[in-house]
Amino acid sequence: MTNTFAKPLVLAGAIAGLALLPACSETQPGEATSETQEETSLTVAAALGGKPDLASLNGAVSNAQITSIFEGSASYTLLAPVDDAFAALGEQGQALMTEEQGPILAGVLRDHILPGHLTPENIADAIENQGGEVKMTSFGGGEVTFSMDGDTIVATNSAGEEARFTGSATAATNGVIIPIDTVLLPGEAS
């Protein structure tokens, strides 16, 4: 039996003391992310509200009634599906946003939340340091595996759903927002 509580410690240990990677130039979806942007006066909740390409996610966080997670002092990393990722879900995505589906939506979103303050640079360094994949347990208890595809970081959930990091991450006072191109649905929801 694997101890899932130790998995976040593996990544934390792998990234401890590692220098940041150099910044990439302007990015497009599917390309390497640029350097993490600092928002040192905003919480994750406030920073998320100021991101026009994350309006669907901001609404989903509100509908799922989990905003308080991102307003507190604990530090989390949010794998943040961009608006196009929610649009790609079509009718399934629209149904997920209804009040009746709030608990299911909350579960889906919890699998996009990781413990700690992890930037894409930290994750890329950990992948390089480990010589391959790095695994973490999400706030929802699911496993997320990080790997590289060229210069792009790919997050894969335990159902095999893949999302690529896209655009610039935002480091807030209590965590990091990392835009991704796909909503990572659990196996039974996809």
N, C-alpha and C positions, 0 to 999 in steps of 0.2 A: 504494500500500500504506500503510495507516494504522499508525502507531507506537503499539501498545497500551500500551507502557510509559509514555508521556507522559500518558495519560488520567488516572491518579490525580493527576498534577501539576495538571491543569486544575481539578479540584475543589478541591484543596488551595489553589491560588492564588485561586480564587473565594471561599473561605471565610476566607482570611487577613484578620485585622483586623476582621471583622464582629462586631457586638454580638449577644448572644443575643436571641431573640424573647421577648416576654412569655409567661409561663406561661398555659396554658389551665386551665379548671376541670376537675372530674372528667370522665373520658373513658369512652366506650363504644366497642366495636369499630366501626370505620368513621369515628369522629370524630377530630378533631385530637388529637395526643398532648400530654400535659402536660409540664411541665419535666422535664428529665433529672435523675434521682436520682443523687447522688454516693455511691460505695462506695469511698472512698479507701484503705481498708486491705485490700481484697480484689482478687485477680486476676479476670479474666473467668471462668476455670474455677470458682473458688470462688463467685463471685456467681451464676453459672448454676446451680450446685448448690443454692442457696438460694431459687430461684424455683419455687414449686409449679406455676404455669401453664406452665412450660417443662420439666417432667419428661421428656416424650417426647424433646425435643431433647437434654437432658442424657444420656439413655440412648443416643441416636443418636450423639452425640459420642464416648461411651465405646465403643460397638460398632464405630465406624469407626476407633477407635484414633487420634484426632486431639486428645485432651485436652491433650497437651503444647504444642500451638500456643497454647492459652489460658493456660498456666501460665508461659510465658517472659516476657522483658522487651520483646519487640517489641510494637507496638501494632496491634490489629485492631478492626474494627467487625464485629459479628456480627448479621446480619439473622436474627432468631430466631423461627422458626415456633412459635406457641403450640400447646398440646396439641390443641385443636380442629382445627388445620390438619393435624396428623398423622392424627387420627381421620378426617378427610374423605377421606384416601387409601384408606381401607378395606383390602381384601385386599392391594392393591399396597403400601400402607404397611407392613403386617405382614410381607410378603415381603422388603421392603427392609431390615428390622431383623434378618434372619437372618444368621448367621455367614458363610454362603456369599456373601451380597450385600454384605459389608463393603467391598470396593473400590468398588463402585458407590455405596454410601451415602456413602463418603468423598468421592467426586467430586461428588455432589449437595450435600453440606455445604460443600465448598470454594467452590462458587458462591454461598454465602451469607456468605462472609467477604470483607471489603474491607480494603485496607491503611489504616492510620491510625486516629486517634481522632476519629470523626465522630459528633456528636450529631444528633438530628433538627433541632434549632435551627440547627446549622451547615448541614445539607443544605437546609433551607427558605430560609435566607439565600442560599445559592449559587444555588438555583433563581431566586429573586427577582433577584439580582445579574446572572445570565445572561439574564434575561428569558424563561426557559423551561427546557426539559429540561437535566439535567446527567447525564453518562455517566461511569461508572467501570468499570475492569476488576477482576473478582473474583480472589481467590486461586486459583481454579480456571481462570482464563483467559477466563471468559465476561464478557459485557458486561451491566452493570446500568444502566438508565436511571431516573432519578428525575424525577418530575413532581408537580404538585399537582392534586388534584381537590377543589375548594373549599379547606377548611383541612386536608385530609388528604394526607400524602405517599404516593405510590404508587411502588413499585419494580417495574420490568418487566425480565425477563431477555430474552436474545436469541431465545428461542423464543416470546415473546409472553405468557408467564405473568405475571400481575399479583398483587402482594401489597400490602396497605395497612398502613401503620404503625398500631399499636393499643396503647393503654396507655402507660405511662411507660417510657422508656429508662433504663438503668443505666450510669453511667460508673464503671468500675473502674480499678485502677492501670495496667493495660496494654490498655485498650480500652473499647469501648462495646457493650452488648447492646441491640438495638432489636427489640422484639416486632413480628411481622408476622402477618397472618391466613391466609397460604397458604404451602405448601411450593413453592418455585420449582423445578420440575422441568425438566430440559433437554428439548428437542423429542423425542428418541428414547425418553425414559423416560415421557413423558406419554401 
